[in-house]
Structures are given as C-alpha cells and as structure tokens.
Amino acid sequence: MGNSGSAVKVCPDHQGGINWLSLSPDGQRLLTGSEDGTARLWSTADSQCHGHFQGHESYITFCHLENEAAFTCSADHTIRKWDVMTGQCLAIYRGHTSIVNRILVAKDYLFSGSYDRTARCWSVDKEKQIQEFRGHRNCVLTLAHYSSRDVLEEEEEVEEEEKVSRDLLVTGSTDCTVKVWWVSSGRCYQTLLGHTGAVLCLILDAPNRELFSGSTDYTIRTWNIVTGEQLKVFKEHQGSVICLELVNRHLYSGSADRTVKCWLVDTGERIQTYKAHKHSVSTLKYHAGILFTGSGDACARAFNSKSGVLQKIFRGHKFIINCIQIHNELLYTASHDGTLRIWDIRGICKRNKKRLKKDRSAQGRSSQKGSLSRLFNNKVGCMVQQENRE
C-alpha cells in the first residue's frame, strides 16, 4: 500500500473549480482555467501566480499554453488569446453558437470543438475563421491534428485539391463517431464507425498511422488513419473510458470503472490493471516509469507502471482532480475544489530509477548468459560439423 503525501504548496486563488491545467512547452509556466471565468498563469520556478486573465462572460472549459501566448475557451461561446507577459487579451474568436469545450493549437492554426456540433479552424494571428467542419450530429468533445506527410508515403496518391495543404483534423463526438477532415477544404475524409457510445478521448500515433479512441461504450478502438479500417477493440473496461496515454507502444486507459489498464498496442493484450481508486479515473500521466492518476475520489496516485504496485497517494483535494502535469519532479494537480496543489515526487522518482537500473542490470546479465550460451552452442555446432567433415 502506498504512503500518503502532503502538498508542498496549495494555491487557492481561483474562486471556482479548475477545469484544466496546461504546461508551456519550455516548462516555465502553467495555466489554469476555471469555473470563475478567469485563467491564471503560474511560474514553475517559484509557484507564484504571475497573471490573471479576465474577460470571459462564463466559465472556462479548457485552456492551452504556448511560450508567449495563452488560449482559453468558454461556455460564453468564445475563444480568447492572451499575452502571457502583460495579461492583455490579444484576440477574441467569435462564431460558435454554444459552449466551446476543447481547443488545439497546431502550426498557425487554432482548432475548436463545440456543443454546437461543429469544429472550426481559425488563423491564430488574424482572429479570423478559416474553416468550419460540419457533419457531426451532436457535440464535438475531443480533437487531434496531423499532416498527411506524417503518414503517407511519397508514392501514395493525394487528391489534387489537398496537395497544397495536407493538414487533417480529427474530431470525436457524442454521436458515437470519429471524423477526419481535410483542413484546407473542410471536407470529411473519413468517418470512423464502430463505437456505440460518445467518444470522450482521442490519442494519435501518426508515425504508425494509428488513432486510439475511448468511449462511453466501455471500449477503446484502434484505427488506421489512412484507410479508416478498425484494427482492434479493447474490451475489458466495465465503465466509460475517460482518458488515454500512449508511451512506447503501451496504451494506458483510465475509466469510470475505477481502474487504469495497460495494453500492448501491437497485440491488444491487457498486461496490467491499476486498482485502488474509489471513483472514476479522470486523468493520467506517465513519467519515468511511474503512472500518475487523478480521480473523482479527490486523490492523486502514483503506481509503478510495470508491476502495478501503488507507491503513493496524494491526499488534500476536496473534489475531483480534473488535470495533472509534471515538471522538474513536481506533480501539479488541479481540482474542482478550486485549488492548484504542488507535490514533491523526487523520492518516488529516485526509488523508481534505482529499480529500473536494477532491472536493466538483471536483463543485461540474462542477455549476457544468453549470448555465452549461444556462443557455446555455436562452438559445439562447429566442432560437430568439423568432426563430420573429417
């Protein structure tokens, strides 16, 4: 059983639940988006709040942080761009007619998904809508983006109209479908059919041409993103699949059934189940051989990813943990209780590194024994062949 941990810092500045937490690419800042309609910017160096972004007319559903700009989307139907240094609102993207629940920034594009059944593409700099993706019969809940250059071989054909811009947007919806769209034309390239419940999460592995989708139908499905073919169905969960993480061809899935499962992507085999949660698993993150989870039971947990052993429980939040981030061996947890909590994970990271080192050493000895055995067998084989020739 894992030991309890107490937070090294509690940041209670928000006046409402925190719905999302984003880490900047350079790791210097964190952004929290809240039910109080504001976003706050935090320094990972001193854990202080260095920015307070105000302007939305309703709660913030999701946020995304770049090194120099922050993006927030809201139930007020808008998306806003902010200057991280001054806190000034740089742009307001208007067009959606209902709650905007997800945004994604890629290249010079800003993508958004909404309860109005559409996804949209905006120019980050020009505050202008470039494209609208219309075809879902219900809310668009989750987004992914890739370029066909990442998945198509040079000799494979691309339709003439798509040769200029090969960007594709993937959308998951409560209408039980996943759709793939050409960004340049707004045309639907593939509709992936198979789920019988809302699609809650997507994760993309473009180099391997694979897309993973998790659903309220209790399954995870793998798709070939070039052909649209369904490759595998992972069926062992007993509740909605809420979150996914892909690391080294291992897929981790968090569910309303209070477990996380680890699957081998190449075979579809479930190789580990992580238990101990007392409510749904709402978020997860893999770091240095450790699987960190956040749950509706208000606790975060750390598991040895290989053995499944619970190493630590982080207690202190009062409500569901909606998002976690990790930087410089600090764990950040954001909760519906309105607080951002910071936890020191150096101890468990250090212990895990020692274990990994020991495992590698054992594997090396085993491998060396195997090599010596093969060498011995080869020598015996050569001697036999020599005797036969004589």
N, C-alpha and C positions, 0 to 999 in steps of 0.2 A: 504494500500500500504506500502511496506517495505521501510525502510530507507537505504540510500546509505552508504557504508562503505569504508574507505580508508585503504590500506595495511600498516601494521606496519613496513614491510620491503620488499624491492624489490631486488632480486638477479639477475643481468643482465649478469652473467659471460659467459653463453653459446653464441656462435656465430651463432646459428641456432635454429630452433624451438625445443621445448622439446616434445618428443613423449610419454614418460611415466615417472611416479614417483612412487617409491616403498619405503615403510617404513619397517625398520628392525623389527623382532619380539619383540625385547626388547625396541623398540621405541626410541633408542638413535640416529639413523641415518636415513637419507633419501638419495635415489639415483635417479638421473635424467639421462635419456638417450636422446641424441639429434641428430638433423639433421646435426650437425657439426662433427659427427663421434666420439664424446667423451662422456664419462659419468662423472658426478661429484658427490662427496659424501659430504653431509651436516650434521652438527651436529644440533640436535633439541634443544640442551642446549643453544647454542649461535648463531644459524642460520648462521654460517660461513661455507665456503667451506673448507673441510679438505682433499680432494682427487680429483685428476684429472686423469682419466683413458684414456690413448691414445694408439691407436694401430689398431683399425678398419680402413678398407680402404674405407668404405662408411658409410652412416647414420645408426644410431642405431634405431631400430624399437621398442624395448621393453627391459625392464630390471627387474631384480629381486634381492632383497637384503636379505641376511641372516645376522646373527650377526657378523660372521667373514669373510664371502666371498660375493662377488658381482658377478652377472652374467649379461651379455649383449648379445643381438643377433642383427644381422645387415643385411643390404642389400648386404654385401660382402660375403654372404652365410655361415658365421661362427658364432660360439658362443664363448664367452671368459669368463673365470673365473678370478677374481681379488682378491688380498689380500687387505682387507679394511684398514689395518694399514700401509702398505708400498706403496700401489698403483701398486704393481708388478703384471703383468699378469702371472697367475699360470698355465693356460691351454688354449689351442685353440682346439675346437671341429670342425673337418672338415668332410664333407661328403655330405651335402646338395648341390644341384646344382642350387639353386635360392634363392631369398630373404627368410631369416628366420624371420617370423613375430611374433612368440609367443614362450615363454619358460615357463616351470613349473618345480619347484624343489620339489620332494617328496621323503622322506627317503634318500636312497643313489642314487636315480635316478635323471637324468636331462632329461626332455622331451622337444621336439621341434616340431614346425609345420611350414611348408614352402610352398611357391608358387610352389615348385617342385612336389606338390601333395602328399607328404609323411609326416608322422610324424616319429620321431626317438627317441630312448631311449639310453642314454649314462650313463656310470659309472661316477659319479661326480669326484671321486678321480683318476681313471686310464686314463682319457682322451680318453676313448675307446667307440666306438659304440657297444651297446649290442643288439639292435633290430631295425628293420625297419618295419614300418606299411604302407603297400602299398595296395591301393584299391580305394581310392578316385579318382574321375575323374577330380577334379580341386583343387584349393588352399585349404590348411588346415589353417583355420583362428583362431580357438579357441580350448582350451584344458581343460580337467578336469581329476582328478585321484581319484580312491578309491580302497579299498580292498574288495573282496567278503566276507571277515569276517565281514565287517561292515553291510552287507545287507542280507546274507544268514543265516538261522537258522542251528543249528548243524545237524538236521536230513535231511536237504536238500542235494541233491547229487551234487557233483562237479566232473567233468570229471577227470579221473586218471592223465592225463598229467598236469593238473592245480593244483594238490593238494600241490605241493611243493611251488609254488609262486602263490598267489591269487590276485596279483595286476592287476588292469584294467585301461586302458587309454580310455578316451572319446575324440573324435575329431569332430569338426563341420567344414563344408566345404562350399565353394561356389557352390558345385554340388548339394546343397539342402538337403544333408543327414547328419545325425549324426551317427557315428560308435563307437562301443565299442569293445576294443581289449584286449585279454589276453597279458600281458606284457611279460611273460616267453616264449611264442611261436610265438608271432606276429600275431596270428590267430584272425580273426574277429569273435567276439562272437555275436554281434547284429548289424544290420543296421536298423536305425530308419527312416522310410519313412513317409512323410506327408507334409513336407514343400515344397513350390513351389518357394522359393527364397533362396538366400545364407543364411547360418546360421552364424550370426555375434557374438552371445554371448551364453554362457552356464553357468548354475549355478546348483550345485549338492546338494541334501539333502539326503545323504547316509542313515542316520538312518530311514528315511521314504521311502527309496527306490525310490526316485523321482529325475528326471532330468528335468530342465527347459531350453528351447532353444528359442532364439529370432531371428527373420529373416527379410529379406527384403520383405517377402510376407505380412508384417504388423501384423503377428501373433506371439504369444508365445504359445508353446506347452509343455504339461507336459507328461512325460513318466515314466513307471515303468521300472527301470533299470535292474530288474531281468528277466522279461518276454518280454520286448521290446514293451509292449502294450502302445498305445497312450491313455492317461487318459482324458485330457481336451485340448480345444483350446480356447485361449483368443483372441477375435477378434476386439476389439473396436478401436485400433490404426488406424490412417489414413496415416501412414508412416512407414518406416523401424524401427524395434526395435533394438536399438543400444547397450543398457546396461541394466543389471538386478541386483537387490539386494534383498536378501531374509532375512527377520527379523521376528521372532515369527509368522511364518505361514502367514505373509503378504509379497506379492511379489510386488516389485516396478520396473516399466519398463520405461526406457527413450527412446524417439522416435524422428525420423526426423519430426514428425508432430508437434513438438514444445511443447509437453506435457510429463509429467510423470503421470502414472496411478498406483494406488494401488489396488491390487486384494486380496481377501481372497482365499488362496490356496485350502482350503478344499471344498469350494462351487463353486469357479470360478467366484464369484460375484466381479464386479468392484465397490469399495466403495469410491474412491476419485480420482479426476483429478487435477493435479497441473499445472496451467497455468502461463502466464507472460513471458515465453521465446519468443524471437524474431527470433530464429533459432533452429536447431536441438539440442536435449539434448544429449551431448556426453559422460557424465559421471555422476554418482551419488553415494552418500554415506549417510547412515543413522547413526545418532549419537544422543543419549539421547533424543529421541522423536522429533528430527529435521531431515528433509530431505534436504541435501545439493546437489545442482546440478551445473554442469558446462555445458556451451552451446557454440554453434557456434557463438553466438552474443557477445562473449568475456566477458560475465558476469558470476559470480557465484551467486547462490541464496540460501536462507535458508527459508524453509517452515515449518510451524507446521504440522507434519506428520498426525495428527488426523483430524484437521479442514481444512487443505489445504491452510490456510492463509499465504501469503507471508510475512515474517518477516524482511528480509534484502536482499539488492542487493549489491554485491561486484564488484565495477567498477574499472577499471585501465588497464586491459589487452587490447591489440590491436587486437588479433586474437583469434581463437577458444581455449577454455580450454580443454586440452586433458585428464587431470587426476587430481584428488583431493585426499588428505589424511588429516586425523585429528589426532592430538596428543596433549594432555595436554591443551585442549580447544584453540588450534590454528588450523586454517584452512590453508592448503598448496595447492596452485593451480599452475599447470604447463601448459604453453601455447605454442602455435605455434609461439608466438612472441619472444620466446627465454628466457623469464623470469620465475623465480620461485617467487611467491608472498606469503607473510605470513600475515594472518589476525587474529585479536583477536576476538574470538567468546564467550568470557566469559559472556558478557552481555545477549546475546540471550539464552545461555545455562542456566544462572541463572533464567531468566524470565520463561523459559520453565519448569524448575524444580519446580518453585512455582506453575505453572499451574497444573503440574502432581500431586503435593502434594494436591492441592485443589480438583482436580478430584477424587483422591483416597479417600480423606476425605468425599466427597459427596457420593461416591459409598459405603463407609463404613456406612454412616448414612442411606442410602437407604437400604443397606443389613440388618442393624440393625432393621429398621422398618419392613422389610420383615420377619425377624426372630421373632419379637414380634407379628406380625400379625399371623404367623404360630402357635406360641405358644398359642395365644388367641384362634385361631380356634381349635387347638388340645384340649385345656381345655374345650371349648364348646362341642366338639365332645364327650369327656369323660363324661361330665355331662349328655348329651343326652343318651349315652349308659347306664349310671348308672340308669337314670330315667326309661328307658325301661326295665332294668333288675328288678327294683323294681315293 
